[in-house]
Amino acid sequence: MKKFKKFFTKIYRKVVYNLLKPLLKKEYYFPRKIMNERPIEYAFALRHISKIYPKKILDVGPGRSSLPHLLYNCGFRVAAIDEMQSSWKQNIDNRHFWVLKDSITNPRIKESFDLVTCISTLEHIEDHKKAVKNMFALLKNGGYLILSFPYNEKKYFHNIYDSPEAGYGQLNPYICQVFSRNEIKSWMDENNGVIIDQEYYKVFTGEYWTYGKRLDIPQKVPKEENHQLTALIVKKVS
């Protein structure tokens, strides 16, 4: 049995690699036009994961990203869910990792996790309160939730792309909310959450997300300085 399994695994890997090879070459020769904020978001997440070393991780809304595969390669037991359609107005897939087609606003997944990540996704979910509630529900008591999203301390935007001063996004098929301290406080109060750490980043020259020019290198800043992005880790307490 082991010999057959090894043989079929070898064939499977060879076939998959040969099918992906043209796509990989295309990505190599046609890089993205801009560098985004993922390096600071992933760095924040990985820094805290390396301190906690959770056994089971759920990644919510990876889209096409390779984050769940990266976490899996680190040795963690990883599951990933993504609605994979309506936010994009088309079906999408993830070639890095098997992603369960499931919505965090009404999840079918019933497991419990030590840690949940939701990187640059929550802002695109219309019912953010329900999404956060369900992420907490999927956490074990004492578990951790890592989030990142467009942010400023005082003002909430339902869709920053609708703002006349938005630098881009008007044609995107999904909304982009900008959250404030009030939203974070309500998530914590309603779900028994406690903020363990929160960082703030200046990504644009303007006051809010997409306003002004994108900085070549995002800057970590104190809470009191102008910022447009945050990353935070919270703990579920009983």
C-alpha positions in Angstrom: 0.0 0.0 0.0 2.8 2.4 0.9 4.5 1.7 -2.4 1.4 2.6 -4.4 0.8 5.7 -2.4 4.4 6.8 -3.0 4.1 6.1 -6.7 0.8 8.0 -7.2 2.1 10.9 -5.1 5.1 11.2 -7.3 2.9 11.1 -10.5 0.5 13.6 -9.0 3.3 16.1 -8.2 4.8 15.7 -11.6 1.5 16.3 -13.4 0.5 19.3 -11.2 3.9 20.9 -11.6 3.9 20.5 -15.4 0.4 22.0 -15.6 1.5 25.0 -13.4 4.8 25.6 -15.1 3.4 27.9 -17.8 1.5 29.9 -15.2 4.6 30.3 -13.0 6.7 31.5 -15.9 4.0 34.0 -16.8 4.0 35.4 -13.2 7.8 35.6 -13.3 7.9 37.7 -16.4 4.8 39.9 -15.5 5.3 41.0 -11.9 2.7 43.1 -10.1 2.7 46.8 -10.9 2.9 48.0 -7.3 4.2 46.6 -4.0 1.4 46.4 -1.4 1.1 46.3 2.4 1.3 42.4 2.7 4.9 42.4 4.0 4.0 44.3 7.1 0.8 42.4 7.6 2.4 39.0 7.2 5.4 40.1 9.4 3.0 41.1 12.2 1.1 37.8 11.9 4.2 35.6 11.7 5.9 37.4 14.6 3.0 36.6 16.9 2.4 33.1 15.6 6.1 32.4 16.3 5.5 33.3 19.9 2.3 31.3 20.3 3.0 28.3 18.2 -0.7 27.3 17.8 -1.5 23.7 16.8 -4.5 24.5 14.6 -4.9 27.7 12.5 -7.8 28.9 10.3 -7.1 31.5 7.6 -10.2 33.4 6.6 -10.4 34.9 3.2 -7.0 34.1 1.6 -8.3 34.6 -1.9 -5.4 33.7 -4.2 -2.7 34.2 -1.6 -0.2 31.6 -0.4 -0.5 32.5 3.3 -2.2 29.2 4.3 0.4 27.2 2.4 3.2 29.1 4.1 1.7 28.3 7.5 1.2 24.7 6.5 4.9 24.5 5.5 5.8 25.7 9.0 4.2 22.6 10.4 0.9 23.9 11.6 -2.4 22.2 11.0 -4.1 24.7 8.7 -7.6 25.1 7.2 -8.6 28.0 4.9 -12.1 29.3 4.0 -13.1 31.8 1.4 -16.5 32.7 -0.2 -14.5 32.7 -3.5 -17.2 34.3 -5.6 -19.6 37.1 -4.8 -17.0 39.6 -3.6 -15.1 39.1 -6.8 -18.2 38.8 -9.1 -16.5 35.7 -10.5 -15.3 32.3 -9.4 -11.7 32.4 -8.2 -9.3 29.6 -7.1 -6.2 29.2 -5.0 -3.4 27.2 -6.6 -1.3 27.2 -3.5 -3.6 25.5 -1.0 -7.0 23.8 -0.8 -9.5 26.4 0.3 -12.9 25.4 1.4 -15.6 27.5 -0.3 -17.4 28.8 2.8 -18.5 32.2 4.0 -17.4 33.5 7.4 -20.8 35.3 7.7 -22.5 31.9 7.7 -19.8 29.2 8.0 -20.4 25.5 7.6 -17.0 24.7 9.2 -17.5 23.5 12.8 -14.0 22.9 14.1 -12.3 24.8 16.9 -9.0 26.6 16.3 -6.2 27.9 18.5 -5.7 30.9 16.2 -7.6 32.5 13.3 -6.0 34.9 10.8 -7.9 37.4 8.6 -5.5 39.5 6.7 -6.7 42.4 4.6 -10.1 40.7 4.2 -12.6 42.0 6.8 -12.9 45.4 5.1 -14.5 43.7 2.1 -17.2 41.8 4.1 -20.4 43.9 4.3 -21.5 42.4 7.6 -18.3 42.8 9.5 -19.9 42.3 12.9 -21.2 38.9 12.0 -17.9 37.9 10.4 -16.0 38.8 13.6 -18.6 37.1 15.8 -18.2 33.9 13.8 -14.4 34.1 13.9 -14.5 34.3 17.7 -17.0 31.4 17.7 -14.5 29.2 15.8 -11.8 30.0 18.4 -11.1 27.9 21.5 -11.3 29.8 24.8 -7.9 31.5 25.2 -7.4 31.4 21.4 -6.1 34.3 19.3 -7.5 36.3 16.4 -5.1 38.2 14.1 -6.6 41.0 11.9 -5.4 43.7 9.5 -7.4 46.2 7.6 -7.6 49.9 6.6 -8.0 52.0 9.7 -8.0 55.4 11.4 -8.9 56.2 15.0 -12.0 58.3 14.6 -13.9 57.9 11.3 -15.7 54.9 9.7 -16.2 54.6 5.9 -18.6 52.0 4.5 -16.8 52.1 1.2 -13.7 54.3 0.8 -13.8 53.6 -3.0 -16.9 55.8 -3.2 -15.1 58.8 -1.8 -14.3 61.6 -4.3 -10.8 61.7 -3.0 -10.1 57.9 -3.3 -7.0 57.3 -5.3 -8.3 54.0 -6.8 -10.9 51.3 -6.4 -13.9 52.9 -8.1 -14.3 50.0 -10.5 -13.6 47.2 -8.0 -16.5 44.7 -7.6 -16.2 44.8 -3.8 -16.4 47.4 -1.1 -13.5 48.6 1.1 -14.5 49.6 4.6 -12.2 51.8 6.8 -12.7 50.9 10.4 -12.2 53.0 13.5 -11.8 52.6 17.2 -15.6 52.3 17.7 -15.8 49.2 15.5 -12.9 47.5 17.3 -14.4 48.3 20.7 -17.8 46.9 19.7 -16.1 43.7 18.4 -14.2 43.2 21.7 -17.3 44.0 23.9 -19.6 41.7 22.0 -17.2 38.7 21.8 -15.2 38.8 25.0 -12.1 39.9 23.2 -9.0 41.6 24.7 -6.4 43.4 22.5 -2.9 41.9 23.1 -1.1 44.1 20.6 -1.9 46.6 17.9 0.3 48.4 15.4 -0.4 51.4 13.1 1.1 52.1 9.7 1.2 55.1 7.4 0.8 53.7 3.9 -0.4 56.8 2.0 0.4 60.5 2.1 -3.2 61.5 2.6 -5.4 61.3 5.7 -7.3 58.1 4.9 -6.9 54.9 2.9 -6.2 55.5 -0.8 -5.9 59.3 -0.2 -2.8 60.9 -1.7 0.2 58.9 -3.0 1.2 55.4 -1.8 4.5 55.4 0.1 7.3 53.4 -1.4 7.9 51.9 2.1 5.0 51.8 4.6 6.0 53.3 8.0 5.1 52.0 11.4 4.0 55.0 13.5 2.6 55.7 16.9 -1.2 55.7 17.4 -1.1 59.5 17.7 0.3 60.0 14.2 -1.6 59.9 10.9 -2.1 56.3 9.8 -4.3 54.3 7.4 -3.7 50.7 8.3 -3.7 48.6 11.4 -2.8 45.1 12.5 -3.8 43.6 15.8 -4.0 40.4 17.7 -6.8 39.8 20.2 -7.4 37.0 22.7 -10.7 35.3 23.4 -11.4 35.2 27.1 -14.1 33.3 28.9 
